[in-house]
């Protein structure tokens, strides 16, 4: 009985189990508190917002906030812009960084250490020290506001957080056995062909991991996106940043009735709509996110 | 000899595209920004006009812009507060998730979730609503006023954005978890046979194995916090870029001062932790 409750070495008993779950659930609650708050607030009617009695359970599920937030965000267009601006650069980024990762994993050449140093440098330098000349050059070339402004750097491996993807691909290719590649080489296959027909298929997992991470990071990036897409199609987070102004243009404060003024509930609906697409993607593909680092072996060494 | 040459040709063949990109989209803009920082820059209809001013932009940033200095100091303090919070939280959660619990996959999914949704505007909305404060904590506790001035700001930030700081731990938790799972089980068994308690095994086996990933995680945390679009220094540099007075030249100098401070922070934290890692705790 005692053993059952407390457990012994290597096996946890019932009581430690319960205690651990209690602690994890408590931490989890604090951790997700902002999200819970967002969901609940976004469903409150204007009356619920004012009522001191309503904190966690709205008296009704009020979808009006979402209807207005969809209009204010210009949801359809912004969603399209966000999807385009996260998926296209991610695909290009994955393609180019995998080339780099393969080159570093499979060939020994002078200057490899220097290349690694430069890759680390691109990870560390703040975008603030590079965006101004790029922005000015884009303006000269008429590319400011065009999707190309974000696609070009990604197509040359300088996309958002590309260093991390080089590392992921390097580790993935390094851990592949070389025997198959060697025998293909003896059969006279070219290096590029070996890469395309042997290395890529064996490292598909790394490609998926790189893509999902890259898509959510691009989705959530607003500094460079805001500057380079100035005057072009705004992505969802950029629309959210302008939410209050956009709201007052659609629902002028002096004209609409008090219940239609901008309130927390509408703002939280807008925020919710913003995170919904990456959230859905996360729940569908979650194992590619959370098992990825173990799979690709990204650790301290 | 021939083989070495072949290796180099193919190696650079695969890396080449990236190197071109690096030159065009990282190195050139970096050097150009450095050049701007030494000039007064005027945007004209056809391009830009530069007028050399030496170190004037830097002098102004360091001596005549109290707002910038204030922001950089609070950025430094906030980062020094946030990094240990993130690391300790990530280690704690990773240790929990490494235990043989049913449903730990679900918890792992939960603790990684913020990585997917953390963008500047989303954070701004949540902070504005007071939703990132530790639930149940007073907004402005009385003991805060008793602390010395500089520390007050950093602690107030910790309280106000506590959950937000924790939200930056997702990737770090996974990195720690991966390292924990690589520890040889046999080590623990051997220690147990030698009479070591679980407590001793934790300090002598588990923690030393987490030293190297801690250096990686600290660097990752600092870089992520420093690049975040909602970082006040980042926003200030952005505002200055489009300001009439000073404009691009001045903003470039600010960016390099910021880069310098960030590099010093990275160096400081990485060296401290690396020394700890080498000593084996």
Interface residues (C-beta under 8 A of the other chain):
Chain A: X9 X11 X12 X17 X20 X21 X23 X24 X27 X28 X29 X30 X31 X32 X33 X34 X35 X37 X38 X41 X96 X97 X99 X100 X102 X103 X104 X106 X107 X108 X109 X110 X111 X112 X115 X118 X121 X122 X123 X124 X125 X126 X127 X128 X129 X130 X131 X132 X133 X134 X136 X140 X152 X153 X155 X156 X157 X158 X166 X191 X195 X216 X219 X220 X221 X222 X223 X226 X227 X237 X238 X240 X241 X243 X264 X267 X268 X270 X271 X274 X275 X278 X279 X281 X282 X286 X289 X290 X292 X293 X294 X297 X298 X299 X300 X301
Chain B: X4 X7 X8 X10 X11 X12 X13 X14 X15 X17 X18 X19 X20 X21 X22 X24 X25 X26 X28 X29 X30 X32 X33 X34 X36 X43 X47 X48 X93 X96 X99 X100 X101 X105 X107 X108 X109 X110 X111 X112 X113 X114 X115 X116 X117 X118 X119 X120 X121 X122 X124 X125 X126 X128 X129 X131 X132 X134 X135 X163 X164 X166 X167 X171 X174 X175 X177 X178 X179 X181 X182 X192 X198 X211 X212 X213 X214 X215 X216 X223 X226 X227 X229 X234 X237 X238 X241 X248 X251 X252 X254 X255 X256 X258 X259 X262 X263 X266
